[in-house]
Amino acid sequence: MKKFMLTSMVGLTIFVLSGCLYPTERMSQNQVPYKDQVASVQTAVDQFKEESGGLLPIKTKDMGTPIYQKYPIDFTKIVPRYMQDAPGNSYESGGIFAYVLVDAETKPTVKLLDLRMADTIQDVNVHLNIYRQNHKGYVPFKDVIAPGVFSINYKKLNMKEPPVVTSPYTGNSLSLIVNGQGDVFVDYRPDLYDAIQKHKSSYKPGEDIRKLLVENSDFVPAYSLPYTVNDKNEPIFFKK
């Protein structure tokens, strides 16, 4: 029991210190994903890469970091030489977005990660940790959504309403899910379904379709599991 509690507290400390949380007070303009700010950071990244022999201005992350959170931009490497300041909507300037790179090894492209999701996920993690401390580490699963993917029994967590996060793609509410280890993720299936219909996209089963969201917006699907399609071209969870 004590070992589990210590592990849980260490996990939460790492979560906070990793920069996932954002300042609680910010101006409204720091919450808007301005395209010109993304473009200016892209220009700075490209210039840095060209002048540094192919290096990227990113923070070092563990190899096991999820792909869309793996390459956060290190503004100390591009400010003030390549841009005057970090964008006002960036975490570094009191905003709610982390600036990250996708396709870092082929065509480094600047995208945004909405950090507001981290608050909701952390709140659920706190309740999960308390429950697991008192129930021999067990996770309060509710329903099986897919192999290794479950909905959460929030009643057992003493949470009155199932928490949701706001989709950066549609503005709709998205549910949270857990894997077998109790790690919390965002369920992007509604967004993926809409994107498949909107862009008339056709994928093969086994392909990770999250790139559909990335390619058609300025955002990455943070805190997500891999997804593919079934034989009806509908999004399903993909276990590699």
TORSE-242494 format. One record per atom (N, C-alpha, C): x, y, z; residue number from 1; atom name. Coordinates in pm, whole numbers, plus 32768, in hexadecimal, padded with zeros to 4 digits. Each point is the difference from the previous one (the first is absolute). Layout:
N
     u     v     w  pos  site
     X     Y     Z  NUM    CA
...
END
This chain:
240
     u     v     w  pos  site
  8054  7F88  8000    1     N
  7FAC  8078  8000    1    CA
  8057  807D  8000    1     C
  8064  8004  805C    2     N
  8057  8075  8007    2    CA
  804F  8011  7F80    2     C
  802D  7F8F  7FC8    3     N
  804C  8005  7F83    3    CA
  7FAB  8039  7F91    3     C
  7F82  7FD7  7FFB    4     N
  7FA7  8033  7F96    4    CA
  7FE9  8095  8011    4     C
  7FEB  802D  807E    5     N
  7FE9  808D  801A    5    CA
  8078  8053  7FD7    5     C
  8079  7FCD  801E    6     N
  807A  8048  7FDB    6    CA
  800D  800A  7F6A    6     C
  7FE5  7F90  7FBB    7     N
  8007  8000  7F6E    7    CA
  7F9E  8062  7FC5    7     C
  7F87  8004  8038    8     N
  7F9A  805B  7FCE    8    CA
  802A  8090  8011    8     C
  8038  8022  8075    9     N
  8029  8089  8019    9    CA
  8072  8028  7FA6    9     C
  805E  7FA4  7FE8   10     N
  806F  801D  7FA6   10    CA
  7FCC  8019  7F74   10     C
  7F9D  7FAC  7FD7   11     N
  7FC6  8010  7F7B   11    CA
  7FBF  8087  7FF0   11     C
  7FB7  802B  8066   12     N
  7FBE  8082  7FFA   12    CA
  8066  8071  7FFE   12     C
  806C  7FF0  804E   13     N
  8068  8067  8001   13    CA
  803F  800E  7F77   13     C
  8020  7F90  7FC1   14     N
  803A  8003  7F7A   14    CA
  7F9F  8041  7FA0   14     C
  7F80  7FE0  800F   15     N
  7F9A  8038  7FA7   15    CA
  7FFF  8098  8009   15     C
  8007  8033  807A   16     N
  7FFD  8091  8013   16    CA
  8080  8041  7FCE   16     C
  8073  7FC5  8025   17     N
  807F  803D  7FDD   17    CA
  8020  7FF6  7F6D   17     C
  7FBF  7FA5  7FB8   18     N
  801C  7FEF  7F72   18    CA
  7FC8  8072  7FAD   18     C
  7FB5  805B  803E   19     N
  7FCD  8073  7FB6   19    CA
  7F78  7FE9  7FC3   19     C
  7FBA  7F97  802C   20     N
  7F7C  7FE4  7FC7   20    CA
  7F99  8064  8033   20     C
  8014  8033  8079   21     N
  7FA0  805F  8035   21    CA
  8024  808D  7FD2   21     C
  7F9E  8055  7FFB   22     N
  8016  8087  7FD0   22    CA
  7FD3  8065  8068   22     C
  802C  807D  7FF9   23     N
  7FDA  8065  8064   23    CA
  7F69  800E  800B   23     C
  7FD1  8019  8079   24     N
  7F70  8008  8017   24    CA
  7FC6  8087  7FD8   24     C
  8055  8066  7FF5   25     N
  7FD0  8083  7FD9   25    CA
  8040  8028  7F7C   25     C
  7FAE  8028  7FA0   26     N
  8033  8026  7F7D   26    CA
  7F9B  805B  7FBC   26     C
  802F  8050  7FA1   27     N
  7FA8  8057  7FB5   27    CA
  7FB9  7FB1  7F94   27     C
  7F8C  8031  7FD6   28     N
  7FAF  7FB7  7F9F   28    CA
  8049  7FEB  7F7C   28     C
  8054  8061  7FD8   29     N
  8046  7FF0  7F81   29    CA
  8067  7F91  8005   29     C
  8026  7FD5  8078   30     N
  805F  7F93  800D   30    CA
  7FBE  7F77  7FF2   30     C
  7F7D  8000  7FE3   31     N
  7FB7  7F83  7FF0   31    CA
  7FD3  7FE9  7F70   31     C
  802E  8055  7FA4   32     N
  7FD6  7FF6  7F74   32    CA
  8072  7FC6  7FAD   32     C
  7FE4  7F97  7FB0   33     N
  8068  7FC2  7FAD   33    CA
  8017  804D  7F7E   33     C
  8042  8072  8008   34     N
  8016  8052  7F89   34    CA
  805C  7FBA  7F9D   34     C
  7FD4  7FFB  7F82   35     N
  8050  7FBF  7F99   35    CA
  8082  804A  7FE4   35     C
  7FFF  8085  800C   36     N
  807A  804B  7FE3   36    CA
  806C  7FE3  8068   36     C
  7FD6  7FDF  807A   37     N
  8063  7FDD  8066   37    CA
  803E  7F78  7FE3   37     C
  7FAE  7FA2  7FD3   38     N
  8034  7F7E  7FD9   38    CA
  8062  8011  7F8C   38     C
  7FDC  8054  7FA0   39     N
  8055  8017  7F8B   39    CA
  8085  8041  8028   39     C
  7FFC  805D  805E   40     N
  807C  8042  802A   40    CA
  805E  7FA0  8047   40     C
  7FC7  7FA5  8050   41     N
  8052  7F9B  8043   41    CA
  8039  7F9F  7F99   41     C
  7FB1  7FDD  7F9B   42     N
  8030  7FA8  7F96   42    CA
  8078  803E  7FB9   42     C
  7FF8  8080  7FE3   43     N
  806F  8045  7FBE   43    CA
  807D  7FFD  8058   43     C
  7FEE  8018  8081   44     N
  8071  7FFE  805D   44    CA
  803F  7F76  8009   44     C
  7FAD  7F99  8004   45     N
  8032  7F76  8005   45    CA
  804E  7FDF  7F82   45     C
  7FCB  8027  7F8D   46     N
  8044  7FE5  7F81   46    CA
  8088  8045  7FFA   46     C
  8005  807D  802E   47     N
  807E  804B  7FFF   47    CA
  8065  7FC2  8060   47     C
  7FD1  7FD9  8076   48     N
  8058  7FC0  8061   48    CA
  8039  7F7F  7FC6   48     C
  7FAB  7FB0  7FC3   49     N
  802C  7F81  7FC6   49    CA
  8069  8017  7F94   49     C
  7FE8  8062  7FAB   50     N
  805D  801B  7F92   50    CA
  8088  802F  8032   50     C
  8000  8053  8067   51     N
  807D  8039  8030   51    CA
  8049  7FA7  8065   51     C
  7FBC  7F98  8030   52     N
  803F  7FA8  8064   52    CA
  8025  7F78  7FC7   52     C
  7FFB  7FF5  7F7C   53     N
  8027  7F82  7FC3   53    CA
  7F9B  7F91  8010   53     C
  7F80  8023  8006   54     N
  7F98  7F9B  8007   54    CA
  7FC9  7FE5  808A   54     C
  8039  8040  8066   55     N
  7FCB  7FEE  8087   55    CA
  7F79  8046  800F   55     C
  7FB3  7FD3  8062   56     N
  7F7C  803B  8019   56    CA
  7FFC  8041  808A   56     C
  7FB7  806F  800D   57     N
  7FF6  8044  8082   57    CA
  7F97  7FC0  8059   57     C
  801F  7F8B  8033   58     N
  7F9E  7FB5  804F   58    CA
  8039  7FDA  8087   58     C
  7FA6  7FE5  805E   59     N
  8027  7FD0  8084   59    CA
  8013  7F6A  7FFA   59     C
  805C  7FCE  804F   60     N
  801C  7F71  8003   60    CA
  7F92  7FB7  804D   60     C
  7FC9  7F9A  7FC1   61     N
  7F98  7FAE  8040   61    CA
  8029  7F6E  8000   61     C
  7FC8  7FB5  805D   62     N
  8019  7F70  8007   62    CA
  7FCF  7FBC  7F81   62     C
  8044  7F95  7FD8   63     N
  7FDC  7FB9  7F86   63    CA
  7F72  7FC9  8005   63     C
  7FCE  7FE7  8078   64     N
  7F7A  7FC9  800E   64    CA
  7F92  8068  7FFE   64     C
  8023  807F  7FEE   65     N
  7F9B  806A  7FFD   65    CA
  7FA4  7FEF  7F88   65     C
  7F7D  800C  8011   66     N
  7FA3  7FF4  7F8F   66    CA
  8028  805D  7F8D   66     C
  7FED  7FD1  7F86   67     N
  8035  8043  7F8A   67    CA
  7FD6  8092  7FF5   67     C
  7F85  8021  8022   68     N
  7FD2  808A  7FEF   68    CA
  8027  805B  8074   68     C
  8043  7FCA  8062   69     N
  8035  8050  806F   69    CA
  8098  7FF6  8008   69     C
  803B  7FC0  7F9E   70     N
  808D  7FDB  8006   70    CA
  805F  8070  7FDB   70     C
  7FD2  8060  7FAE   71     N
  805B  8067  7FCD   71    CA
  7FCF  808E  8020   71     C
  7FFD  8025  8080   72     N
  7FD9  8089  8023   72    CA
  806D  8063  7FDA   72     C
  7FD8  8072  7FCD   73     N
  8061  8065  7FD5   73    CA
  803D  8046  8079   73     C
  8083  8010  7FFC   74     N
  8049  8047  8069   74    CA
  8016  808F  7FD1   74     C
  7FAD  805B  8033   75     N
  8007  808A  7FD1   75    CA
  8081  8046  802B   75     C
  8045  7FCC  8063   76     N
  807F  803F  8027   76    CA
  8069  7FF2  7F93   76     C
  7FE8  7FA4  7FA2   77     N
  805F  7FEC  7F93   77    CA
  7FE3  8057  7F86   77     C
  7F89  803B  7FFA   78     N
  7FDE  8052  7F8B   78    CA
  7FDC  8090  8023   78     C
  7FF7  801D  8082   79     N
  7FE7  808A  802E   79    CA
  807F  8034  8044   79     C
  8033  8077  7FDE   80     N
  7FC5  8063  7FA4   80    CA
  803A  7FFE  7F73   80     C
  8058  7FA0  7FE2   81     N
  8046  8005  7F7F   81    CA
  7FA3  7FEF  7F89   81     C
  7FA0  7FA4  800B   82     N
  7FAA  7FE2  7F8E   82    CA
  7F73  8038  800D   82     C
  7FD9  8025  8077   83     N
  7F81  8045  8017   83    CA
  800C  804E  8083   83     C
  7FB7  806D  800A   84     N
  8011  805B  8071   84    CA
  7FD9  7FC0  8084   84     C
  7F8C  7FC0  8004   85     N
  7FCE  7FC0  807A   85    CA
  7FB3  7F82  7FDA   85     C
  7FEB  7FAA  8064   86     N
  7FA7  7F8F  7FEB   86    CA
  7F73  8036  7FEC   86     C
  7FAE  7FBF  7FAD   87     N
  7F78  8031  7FE7   87    CA
  7FB2  8013  8082   87     C
  7FA7  8063  8002   88     N
  7FB2  801B  8077   88    CA
  7FA7  7F8D  802B   88     C
  7FDA  7FA9  7FA1   89     N
  7FA9  7F90  8023   89    CA
  804E  7F83  8027   89     C
  8085  800B  8004   90     N
  8052  7F8D  8025   90    CA
  8005  7FF1  8098   90     C
  801A  7F89  802C   91     N
  800E  7FE5  8090   91    CA
  806A  805B  803E   91     C
  806C  8015  7FB7   92     N
  8070  804F  8032   92    CA
  7FDA  8091  8019   92     C
  7F98  8031  7FBB   93     N
  7FD5  808B  8010   93    CA
  7F7D  800C  804C   93     C
  7FD7  7F94  8043   94     N
  7F85  8003  804E   94    CA
  7F86  7FD3  7FB4   94     C
  8013  7FC7  7F89   95     N
  7F91  7FD0  7FB0   95    CA
  7FDD  7F70  801D   95     C
  7FA6  7FC9  7FB1   96     N
  7FCB  7F7A  801B   96    CA
  802F  7F98  7F9B   96     C
  805E  8025  7FA9   97     N
  802D  7FA3  7F9A   97    CA
  8095  7FE1  800D   97     C
  8021  7F82  7FEA   98     N
  808C  7FD9  7FEF   98    CA
  801A  7FF9  7F6B   98     C
  8070  8037  7FD5   99     N
  8029  7FF8  7F74   99    CA
  8057  7F84  7FF0   99     C
  7FDA  7FA9  7FA5  100     N
  8046  7F82  7FED  100    CA
  801E  7FEB  7F6C  100     C
  8057  7F9F  7FE4  101     N
  801E  7FDC  7F76  101    CA
  7FC9  7F76  7FE1  101     C
  7FCD  7FF0  7F88  102     N
  7FDD  7F7D  7FCB  102    CA
  805A  7FE5  7F88  102     C
  800B  7F82  7FDA  103     N
  8058  7FD9  7F90  103    CA
  808B  803A  8014  103     C
  8032  7FF7  807A  104     N
  807F  8040  8023  104    CA
  8076  7FCD  7FAD  104     C
  7FFC  7F82  7FD9  105     N
  8072  7FC6  7FB9  105    CA
  7FF7  8012  7F69  105     C
  7F8C  8025  7FCD  106     N
  7FF1  800E  7F6F  106    CA
  7FE2  808F  7FD6  106     C
  7F94  8039  8035  107     N
  7FDA  8089  7FE0  107    CA
  7FCA  8041  807E  107     C
  8058  8034  8055  108     N
  7FD4  8039  8080  108    CA
  7F95  806C  7FED  108     C
  7F8C  7FE6  803B  109     N
  7F8E  805A  7FEE  109    CA
  7FCA  802A  8088  109     C
  7FE9  8081  8011  110     N
  7FD2  8035  8080  110    CA
  7F69  7FEB  8010  110     C
  7FDB  7FCC  8074  111     N
  7F74  7FEC  8022  111    CA
  7FE8  802E  8091  111     C
  7F83  8002  8027  112     N
  7FDA  8029  8087  112    CA
  7FC8  7F8A  804F  112     C
  801C  8000  8081  113     N
  7FC8  7F9D  805C  113    CA
  7FB3  804E  806A  113     C
  7F7F  7FE4  800A  114     N
  7FA8  8047  805E  114    CA
  8014  7FC9  808D  114     C
  803C  8051  8056  115     N
  8022  7FD2  8086  115    CA
  7F8C  8001  8062  115     C
  7F8D  8037  7FD8  116     N
  7F8D  8000  805A  116    CA
  7FD3  7F72  8020  116     C
  801C  7FA4  7FA4  117     N
  7FDD  7F75  8019  117    CA
  804A  7FC8  8078  117     C
  807A  8033  8016  118     N
  8053  7FCC  806D  118    CA
  7FBF  8014  8088  118     C
  7FBB  806F  8013  119     N
  7FBE  801A  8080  119    CA
  7F97  7F96  801F  119     C
  7FAD  7FE3  7F9A  120     N
  7F95  7F9D  8013  120    CA
  803A  7F76  8018  120     C
  8066  7FDD  7FB2  121     N
  803F  7F7D  800F  121    CA
  8043  7FF4  8089  121     C
  803F  806A  802D  122     N
  8040  7FFC  8082  122    CA
  7F9A  7FEC  8070  122     C
  7F8D  8043  7FF3  123     N
  7F97  7FF2  8065  123    CA
  7FD1  7F6F  8008  123     C
  7FEC  7FC2  7F8C  124     N
  7FD8  7F73  7FFE  124    CA
  806F  7FAA  803B  124     C
  807C  801F  7FDF  125     N
  8070  7FB3  8036  125    CA
  8006  8006  8098  125     C
  7FE2  8074  8038  126     N
  8000  800D  8092  126    CA
  7F97  7FA3  803D  126     C
  7F87  8001  7FC7  127     N
  7F97  7FA7  8033  127    CA
  8023  7F6D  7FEA  127     C
  803D  7FE2  7F8E  128     N
  8028  7F76  7FE4  128    CA
  8068  7FD1  8065  128     C
  8061  8054  801C  129     N
  806A  7FD9  805D  129    CA
  7FCA  7FE7  808C  129     C
  7FA3  8055  802B  130     N
  7FC3  7FEC  8084  130    CA
  7FB4  7F7C  8004  130     C
  7FB3  7FE6  7F96  131     N
  7FB4  7F83  7FFB  131    CA
  805F  7F88  8001  131     C
  8069  8005  7FB0  132     N
  805A  7F8D  7FF6  132    CA
  804E  7FEA  8080  132     C
  801E  806A  8047  133     N
  8044  7FF2  8080  133    CA
  7FAB  7FB1  8063  133     C
  7F7D  800D  7FF3  134     N
  7FA4  7FBE  805D  134    CA
  7FC8  7F7D  7FCC  134     C
  8026  7FDA  7F86  135     N
  7FC9  7F86  7FC4  135    CA
  806D  7FAC  7FBE  135     C
  8072  7FF7  8043  136     N
  806D  7FA8  7FD7  136    CA
  802E  801A  7F70  136     C
  7FF6  807C  7FD4  137     N
  8033  8023  7F7C  137    CA
  7F9F  7FEA  7F8E  137     C
  7F89  7FCF  801E  138     N
  7FA0  7FE4  7F95  138    CA
  7FCA  8081  7FC1  138     C
  7FE6  7FF8  7F7E  139     N
  7FC8  8072  7FB6  139    CA
  7F69  7FEC  7FF5  139     C
  7FAE  8066  801C  140     N
  7F6E  7FF1  7FFA  140    CA
  7FCC  8008  7F70  140     C
  8013  7F92  7FB7  141     N
  7FCB  7FFA  7F79  141    CA
  7F67  7FFC  8003  141     C
  7FC4  8032  7F94  142     N
  7F6F  7FF6  7FF2  142    CA
  7FDD  7FA1  7F8F  142     C
  8013  802B  7F85  143     N
  7FE1  7FAC  7F8C  143    CA
  807E  7FEB  7FAC  143     C
  8002  7F8D  7FBC  144     N
  806C  7FE4  7FA1  144    CA
  7FDC  8043  7F7B  144     C
  8053  805C  7FD3  145     N
  7FE8  8045  7F82  145    CA
  8043  7FB6  7F8D  145     C
  8077  7FD0  801A  146     N
  8050  7FB4  7FA1  146    CA
  8064  7FB0  8052  146     C
  8044  7F9E  7FC5  147     N
  8064  7FB7  804D  147    CA
  8067  805D  8040  147     C
  8004  8000  8084  148     N
  805F  8054  8047  148    CA
  7FD7  8091  800F  148     C
  7F84  8022  7FDB  149     N
  7FCF  808A  800B  149    CA
  7F7A  7FFD  8049  149     C
  7FF2  8057  8066  150     N
  7F8A  7FFA  8055  150    CA
  7FC9  808C  801E  150     C
  7F7E  8004  801A  151     N
  7FC6  807A  803A  151    CA
  8019  7FFB  8096  151     C
  7FEA  8071  8043  152     N
  8020  800C  808E  152    CA
  7F81  8005  8054  152     C
  8000  7FB6  806E  153     N
  7F8F  8004  805C  153    CA
  8013  8076  805F  153     C
  7FC8  8073  7FD9  154     N
  8016  807A  804E  154    CA
  7FB7  7FFE  8086  154     C
  7F97  7FB0  800B  155     N
  7FBB  7FF6  8081  155    CA
  805D  7FCA  806B  155     C
  8052  7F9F  7FD9  156     N
  805F  7FC8  8060  156    CA
  806D  8064  8024  156     C
  8012  8063  7FAA  157     N
  8063  8068  801C  157    CA
  7FC3  8076  804C  157     C
  7F7E  7FF3  801F  158     N
  7FB7  806D  8045  158    CA
  8000  8081  7FB0  158     C
  7FF5  7FF2  7F7D  159     N
  7FF5  8075  7FA8  159    CA
  7F70  8006  7FCE  159     C
  7FBF  8072  8016  160     N
  7F71  800C  7FE3  160    CA
  7FE1  7FF3  7F6B  160     C
  8052  803E  7FAC  161     N
  7FE9  7FFE  7F70  161    CA
  807C  7FCD  7FB9  161     C
  7FEF  7FB2  7F95  162     N
  8074  7FD5  7FB1  162    CA
  8045  807A  7FC4  162     C
  807E  8017  8020  163     N
  8046  8074  7FC8  163    CA
  8016  7FF0  7F6A  163     C
  8002  806E  7FBA  164     N
  801A  8000  7F70  164    CA
  8066  806D  7FE2  164     C
  803B  7FF7  7F89  165     N
  805A  8069  7FD0  165    CA
  7FC6  8037  7F7F  165     C
  802A  8079  7FDD  166     N
  7FCF  803F  7F87  166    CA
  805C  7FE1  7F8B  166     C
  7FC5  7FCF  7F94  167     N
  804E  7FDF  7F8A  167    CA
  803C  807E  7FC2  167     C
  8082  8000  7FE2  168     N
  803C  8072  7FBA  168    CA
  7FD9  8005  7F6D  168     C
  7FC1  7F95  7FD0  169     N
  7FDA  7FF7  7F73  169    CA
  7F72  802E  7FE6  169     C
  7FA4  7FD7  8056  170     N
  7F72  801C  7FE9  170    CA
  7FC1  8055  806D  170     C
  8040  8009  8073  171     N
  7FC4  8046  8072  171    CA
  7F9E  7FA9  804C  171     C
  7FED  7F85  7FD3  172     N
  7FA5  7FA4  8044  172    CA
  8043  7FC2  807A  172     C
  7FAF  7FC2  8055  173     N
  8034  7FBF  8078  173    CA
  8030  7F74  7FDF  173     C
  8074  7FDD  8035  174     N
  8039  7F7B  7FED  174    CA
  800F  7FBB  8087  174     C
  7FE5  7F7E  8002  175     N
  8009  7FB2  807B  175    CA
  8090  7FD6  801C  175     C
  8015  7FD4  807B  176     N
  8081  7FC9  8027  176    CA
  7FF4  7F69  800E  176     C
  806D  7FBB  7FE6  177     N
  8005  7F6F  8007  177    CA
  8080  7FD6  8046  177     C
  800A  7F80  8022  178     N
  807B  7FCD  803D  178    CA
  802A  7F7F  7FBB  178     C
  8082  7FE4  8008  179     N
  802F  7F7E  7FD2  179    CA
  8007  7FA1  8077  179     C
  8034  7F8A  7FEA  180     N
  8003  7F9D  806A  180    CA
  8056  8024  8076  180     C
  805E  805C  7FEB  181     N
  8059  802A  806C  181    CA
  7FC9  8078  804D  181     C
  7F8D  8034  7FD2  182     N
  7FC4  8072  8044  182    CA
  8030  8086  7FCE  182     C
  8045  8001  7F8D  183     N
  802A  807F  7FC4  183    CA
  7F89  8041  7FBB  183     C
  7FF0  8082  8013  184     N
  7F8C  8049  7FCC  184    CA
  801F  803D  7F78  184     C
  7FA0  7FF2  7FA4  185     N
  800D  8036  7F79  185    CA
  7F7F  8046  7FD7  185     C
  8009  804D  7F94  186     N
  7F8B  8040  7FC5  186    CA
  7FCB  7FA8  7F90  186     C
  7F7D  7FF1  7FF8  187     N
  7FC1  7FB0  7F97  187    CA
  7FE2  805A  7F88  187     C
  8052  7FF3  7F97  188     N
  7FF2  8054  7F89  188    CA
  7FAA  7FC2  7F93  188     C
  7FBB  7F94  801B  189     N
  7FB2  7FBF  7F96  189    CA
  7F9A  805C  7FBF  189     C
  7FB6  8052  804B  190     N
  7FA1  805B  7FBD  190    CA
  8045  8060  7FA0  190     C
  8072  8036  8027  191     N
  804A  805B  7FA8  191    CA
  8032  7FB8  7F84  191     C
  8030  7F87  8013  192     N
  8034  7FB3  7F8F  192    CA
  7F91  7FD9  7F9F  192     C
  7F8E  7FDD  8037  193     N
  7F8E  7FDF  7FA9  193    CA
  7FD9  8079  7FAC  193     C
  7FF6  8074  8040  194     N
  7FDE  807B  7FB6  194    CA
  8068  8020  7F97  194     C
  8080  7FEE  8022  195     N
  806B  8020  7FA2  195    CA
  7FFE  7FA2  7F88  195     C
  7FE5  7F82  8017  196     N
  7FF8  7FA0  7F91  196    CA
  7F90  8026  7FA1  196     C
  7F8E  8026  8039  197     N
  7F8E  8027  7FAC  197    CA
  801C  8084  7FB8  197     C
  8039  805F  8045  198     N
  8016  8085  7FC8  198    CA
  8066  7FFF  7F8F  198     C
  806B  7FB4  8014  199     N
  806D  8001  7F9E  199    CA
  7FFA  7F89  7FA0  199     C
  7F93  7FB3  800A  200     N
  7FEC  7F8E  7FA7  200    CA
  807C  7FA6  7FFE  200     C
  8035  7FE9  8075  201     N
  807D  7FB5  800A  201    CA
  7FE6  7F6A  8005  201     C
  805B  7FB7  7FC4  202     N
  7FF7  7F6F  7FFF  202    CA
  8085  7FC6  8030  202     C
  7FFA  7FB7  806D  203     N
  8078  7FC3  8038  203    CA
  7FF1  7F68  8002  203     C
  8070  7FBD  800D  204     N
  8000  7F6F  800B  204    CA
  8008  7FD9  8094  204     C
  7FBC  7F95  8027  205     N
  800D  7FD1  808A  205    CA
  8093  7FEA  8022  205     C
  8028  8032  8073  206     N
  808C  7FF4  8028  206    CA
  804D  8082  7FF3  206     C
  7FCB  805F  7FB4  207     N
  803F  8084  7FF4  207    CA
  7FD5  8058  8075  207     C
  805C  804B  8037  208     N
  7FDF  805E  806C  208    CA
  7FC0  807B  7FC1  208     C
  7F81  8017  801D  209     N
  7FB5  806B  7FBD  209    CA
  8004  8084  804C  209     C
  804A  8008  806D  210     N
  8008  807F  8048  210    CA
  803D  806D  7FAA  210     C
  8052  7FD8  7FA0  211     N
  803F  8063  7FA8  211    CA
  7F98  804F  7FB1  211     C
  7F88  7FC9  7FF1  212     N
  7F95  8048  7FBB  212    CA
  7FDD  8080  804C  212     C
  8000  7FF9  8084  213     N
  7FE4  8077  8051  213    CA
  8074  8063  7FF9  213     C
  8079  7FCB  8000  214     N
  8077  8055  7FFF  214    CA
  800F  804A  7F7C  214     C
  7FE9  7FBA  7F93  215     N
  8016  803A  7F7B  215    CA
  7F9A  806B  7FDD  215     C
  7F8D  7FFD  8040  216     N
  7F95  805D  7FDC  216    CA
  7FE1  8067  806B  216     C
  805F  8015  805B  217     N
  7FED  8066  8068  217    CA
  8087  8028  8038  217     C
  7FFF  805E  805B  218     N
  807B  802C  8042  218    CA
  801A  7FB6  8082  218     C
  7FAD  7F9C  801E  219     N
  800A  7FBB  8081  219    CA
  802B  7F6F  7FF2  219     C
  803D  7FCE  806B  220     N
  801C  7F71  800B  220    CA
  7F9A  7FC3  8060  220     C
  7FDE  7F80  7FED  221     N
  7FA4  7FBD  805D  221    CA
  804A  7FD3  807E  221     C
  800D  805C  805D  222     N
  804C  7FE5  807B  222    CA
  7FBC  7F97  8055  222     C
  8051  7FB6  804A  223     N
  7FCE  7F9B  805E  223    CA
  7FA5  7F9C  7FB8  223     C
  802E  7FD1  7F8E  224     N
  7FAD  7FA4  7FAF  224    CA
  8041  7F78  7FF3  224     C
  7FAD  7F9C  7FEE  225     N
  802B  7F7B  7FD9  225    CA
  8002  7FF9  7F67  225     C
  8044  7F9E  7FC5  226     N
  7FFB  7FF1  7F6E  226    CA
  7F74  7FD4  7FD3  226     C
  7FDB  802B  7F89  227     N
  7F80  7FDA  7FC4  227    CA
  8018  7FD1  7F71  227     C
  7FAA  7FA6  7FD3  228     N
  7FFF  7FD8  7F75  228    CA
  7F6E  7FFB  7FD3  228     C
  7FE3  7FBD  7F92  229     N
  7F76  7FF3  7FD1  229    CA
  7FDC  7F6C  7FF4  229     C
  7F7D  7FE5  8007  230     N
  7FD1  7F79  7FE6  230    CA
  7FDC  7FF4  7F6C  230     C
  7FC2  7F91  7FDA  231     N
  7FE1  7FEB  7F72  231    CA
  7F92  805C  7FCE  231     C
  7FC1  804C  805B  232     N
  7F9A  8062  7FD8  232    CA
  8039  808F  7FFD  232     C
  8083  800A  800E  233     N
  8045  8081  8002  233    CA
  7FD6  8056  8077  233     C
  7FE4  7FBC  8070  234     N
  7FDC  8044  807D  234    CA
  8076  7FF9  8061  234     C
  8016  8069  804F  235     N
  8073  8001  805B  235    CA
  7FEF  7F9E  8074  235     C
  8069  7FB5  801A  236     N
  8003  7FA3  8070  236    CA
  808A  800A  8042  236     C
  8009  7FD1  807A  237     N
  8081  7FFF  8044  237    CA
  805A  7F99  7FBF  237     C
  807F  8024  7FF7  238     N
  8061  7FAC  7FBA  238    CA
  806D  7FD6  8062  238     C
  800A  7F7F  8018  239     N
  8067  7FCC  8058  239    CA
  8071  7FCA  7FAB  239     C
  8072  8047  8001  240     N
  8073  7FD8  7FAE  240    CA
  8042  7F85  8039  240     C
END
